[in-house]
Amino acid sequence: MGALFIFMAIYLFGLNPKDKVIVPVPENASPEMLKTLEEYELKVNSEVPGVVVSYPVKTWRAIGGLLTIAIESNLNLSEPTTSFSKDQLEELKESFDMIEGSQVTAETCTVLSELLSELMIFFALVKHDTVYYNLGIWNKVSEYPGVTEEMTKELNSVVPLNGIIYSPVTIDNIEYAPAYSCTLDDLEVFANFIENCNGFLIQ
């Protein structure tokens, strides 16, 4: 069940994107044609910044974990570098928790865009290209079978739940990594979407 959940996808739809392709619908279109047109419109708009983007759940949860930690750390600073409010953080958490129909406002996206720029500069400087977010599910990096319950407990004692790491953990010459991860490329796609979506809805 867990493995199936990891490979499911979520969609982010821009609330007021700068550009969007509208496919005209013929009069008296059949249900089959409507479905085909809808799928075509979705495919075309996936190439237009700010309209729609999809992620595997494992990637979206890792992006959410990274940004939540970054925002919470920023909120605790005496002089925050970005102007997130607690309400904006809660708004984002609903989307990171994949609550269908949750929305993130254009105002929150503006601040989020600033944070994403800072994070991508950080990753470029320290030469990290992958972020792992520990939700309690681990994989062996280069071999099978899966990770035993005993080893999972040991790994969770090294990297706490909801913790972030940037490289696998090595135990007895075997590399382990949390199942939820995102890459610098994933963050760049998200940043491009955020710059152009004017708020988004999650489905």
C-alpha positions as CSV (number, residue, x, y, z in Angstrom):
1,M,0.0,0.0,0.0
2,G,2.8,2.4,0.9
3,A,4.7,1.8,-2.3
4,L,1.6,2.4,-4.4
5,F,0.9,5.7,-2.6
6,I,4.5,6.9,-3.2
7,F,4.0,6.7,-7.0
8,M,0.6,8.5,-7.1
9,A,0.6,12.0,-8.6
10,I,-0.9,15.3,-7.6
11,Y,-1.7,18.3,-9.9
12,L,-1.2,22.0,-9.2
13,F,-3.4,24.3,-11.2
14,G,-2.6,28.0,-11.5
15,L,-5.5,30.2,-10.3
16,N,-4.8,33.1,-12.7
17,P,-1.8,32.1,-15.0
18,K,-0.3,34.7,-17.2
19,D,-0.8,32.5,-20.3
20,K,-3.2,29.6,-20.9
21,V,-4.2,27.6,-24.0
22,I,-7.9,27.3,-24.3
23,V,-9.0,24.5,-26.7
24,P,-12.3,25.3,-28.4
25,V,-15.1,22.8,-27.8
26,P,-17.3,22.0,-30.8
27,E,-21.0,22.1,-30.4
28,N,-22.6,18.8,-29.7
29,A,-19.3,17.3,-28.7
30,S,-19.7,13.7,-27.5
31,P,-18.5,12.7,-24.0
32,E,-15.6,10.8,-25.5
33,M,-14.6,13.9,-27.5
34,L,-14.9,16.2,-24.4
35,K,-12.6,13.8,-22.5
36,T,-10.1,13.8,-25.3
37,L,-10.1,17.6,-25.6
38,E,-9.7,17.9,-21.9
39,E,-6.7,15.6,-21.9
40,Y,-5.2,17.4,-24.9
41,E,-5.7,20.8,-23.2
42,L,-4.0,19.5,-20.0
43,K,-1.0,18.2,-22.0
44,V,-0.6,21.4,-23.9
45,N,-0.8,23.5,-20.8
46,S,1.7,21.4,-18.9
47,E,4.3,23.1,-21.2
48,V,3.0,26.7,-20.3
49,P,4.5,28.2,-17.2
50,G,2.1,28.7,-14.3
51,V,-0.9,26.8,-15.8
52,V,-0.5,23.2,-14.5
53,V,2.3,21.0,-13.1
54,S,2.2,17.5,-11.7
55,Y,4.5,15.7,-9.3
56,P,4.7,12.2,-7.9
57,V,3.5,12.3,-4.3
58,K,7.0,11.4,-3.0
59,T,8.4,14.4,-4.8
60,W,5.7,16.8,-3.6
61,R,5.9,15.7,0.0
62,A,9.7,16.2,-0.1
63,I,9.3,19.7,-1.6
64,G,6.7,20.5,1.1
65,G,9.0,19.2,3.9
66,L,11.9,21.2,2.7
67,L,9.9,24.4,2.4
68,T,8.1,23.9,5.7
69,I,11.4,23.5,7.5
70,A,12.9,26.6,5.7
71,I,9.8,28.7,6.5
72,E,9.6,27.7,10.1
73,S,13.3,28.4,10.6
74,N,12.8,31.8,9.0
75,L,9.9,32.6,11.3
76,N,12.1,31.9,14.3
77,L,14.8,34.4,13.2
78,S,14.9,37.7,15.0
79,E,15.2,39.4,11.6
80,P,13.5,37.1,9.1
81,T,14.9,37.2,5.5
82,T,11.4,36.6,4.0
83,S,8.1,37.9,5.1
84,F,6.1,34.7,5.7
85,S,3.3,34.8,8.2
86,K,2.0,31.9,10.3
87,D,-1.2,32.0,8.3
88,Q,0.6,31.7,5.0
89,L,2.6,28.7,6.4
90,E,-0.7,27.0,7.4
91,E,-2.1,27.7,3.9
92,L,1.0,26.0,2.3
93,K,0.9,23.1,4.7
94,E,-2.6,22.2,3.5
95,S,-1.3,21.9,0.0
96,F,1.8,20.0,1.1
97,D,-0.6,17.6,3.0
98,M,-2.5,17.2,-0.3
99,I,-5.8,18.3,0.9
100,E,-7.8,18.3,-2.3
101,G,-9.2,21.7,-3.2
102,S,-6.8,23.6,-1.0
103,Q,-5.6,26.9,-2.4
104,V,-2.5,29.0,-2.1
105,T,-2.9,32.8,-2.7
106,A,-1.0,34.9,-5.2
107,E,0.4,36.9,-2.2
108,T,1.8,33.7,-0.6
109,C,3.3,32.6,-4.0
110,T,5.1,36.0,-4.2
111,V,6.9,35.4,-0.9
112,L,7.4,31.7,-1.8
113,S,9.1,32.7,-5.0
114,E,11.7,34.7,-3.0
115,L,12.3,31.7,-0.7
116,L,12.8,29.3,-3.6
117,S,15.3,31.7,-5.2
118,E,17.3,31.7,-2.0
119,L,17.2,27.9,-1.7
120,M,18.3,27.3,-5.2
121,I,21.3,29.6,-4.7
122,F,22.1,27.6,-1.5
123,F,21.9,24.3,-3.4
124,A,24.1,25.6,-6.2
125,L,26.7,26.9,-3.7
126,V,26.9,23.7,-1.6
127,K,26.5,21.5,-4.7
128,H,23.5,19.5,-3.5
129,D,21.2,18.2,-6.2
130,T,18.9,16.0,-4.1
131,V,16.9,16.5,-0.9
132,Y,15.6,13.5,1.1
133,Y,12.6,14.0,3.5
134,N,12.2,11.3,6.1
135,L,8.6,10.2,6.5
136,G,9.6,6.9,8.0
137,I,9.9,4.9,4.8
138,W,13.5,4.0,3.6
139,N,15.0,2.3,0.5
140,K,18.3,0.8,-0.1
141,V,20.0,2.9,-2.7
142,S,21.3,0.3,-5.1
143,E,20.0,-3.1,-4.1
144,Y,17.0,-5.1,-2.9
145,P,15.2,-6.6,-0.9
146,G,13.7,-3.7,1.0
147,V,14.6,-2.3,4.4
148,T,13.7,-4.4,7.5
149,E,11.6,-2.9,10.3
150,E,14.6,-3.2,12.6
151,M,16.8,-1.2,10.2
152,T,14.1,1.3,9.6
153,K,14.0,2.0,13.4
154,E,17.7,2.4,13.4
155,L,17.7,4.8,10.4
156,N,14.9,6.8,12.0
157,S,17.0,7.2,15.1
158,V,19.8,8.7,12.9
159,V,17.5,10.9,10.9
160,P,14.4,12.0,12.8
161,L,10.9,11.9,11.3
162,N,10.3,15.0,9.2
163,G,14.0,15.5,9.0
164,I,15.9,16.6,5.8
165,I,19.2,15.1,4.6
166,Y,21.2,15.8,1.4
167,S,22.9,12.4,0.9
168,P,22.2,8.8,1.7
169,V,23.0,7.2,5.1
170,T,25.7,4.5,5.1
171,I,25.4,1.6,7.6
172,D,27.6,-1.5,7.2
173,N,28.7,-0.4,3.7
174,I,25.0,-0.2,2.5
175,E,23.5,3.1,1.5
176,Y,20.0,4.0,2.6
177,A,17.8,6.9,1.7
178,P,14.3,8.1,2.6
179,A,11.7,7.2,-0.1
180,Y,10.6,10.8,-0.4
181,S,13.0,13.0,-2.3
182,C,13.2,16.0,-4.7
183,T,15.9,17.3,-7.0
184,L,17.1,20.7,-7.8
185,D,15.4,20.3,-11.2
186,D,12.1,19.6,-9.4
187,L,12.5,22.8,-7.4
188,E,13.3,24.8,-10.5
189,V,10.1,23.5,-12.2
190,F,8.1,24.5,-9.1
191,A,9.8,27.9,-8.9
192,N,8.9,28.6,-12.6
193,F,5.3,27.6,-11.9
194,I,5.1,29.8,-8.8
195,E,6.4,32.8,-10.7
196,N,3.6,32.5,-13.2
197,C,0.6,31.0,-11.5
198,N,-0.8,33.9,-9.4
199,G,-1.9,31.4,-6.8
200,F,-2.7,27.7,-7.2
201,L,-5.2,25.0,-6.4
202,I,-4.2,21.4,-5.6
203,Q,-6.1,18.3,-6.9
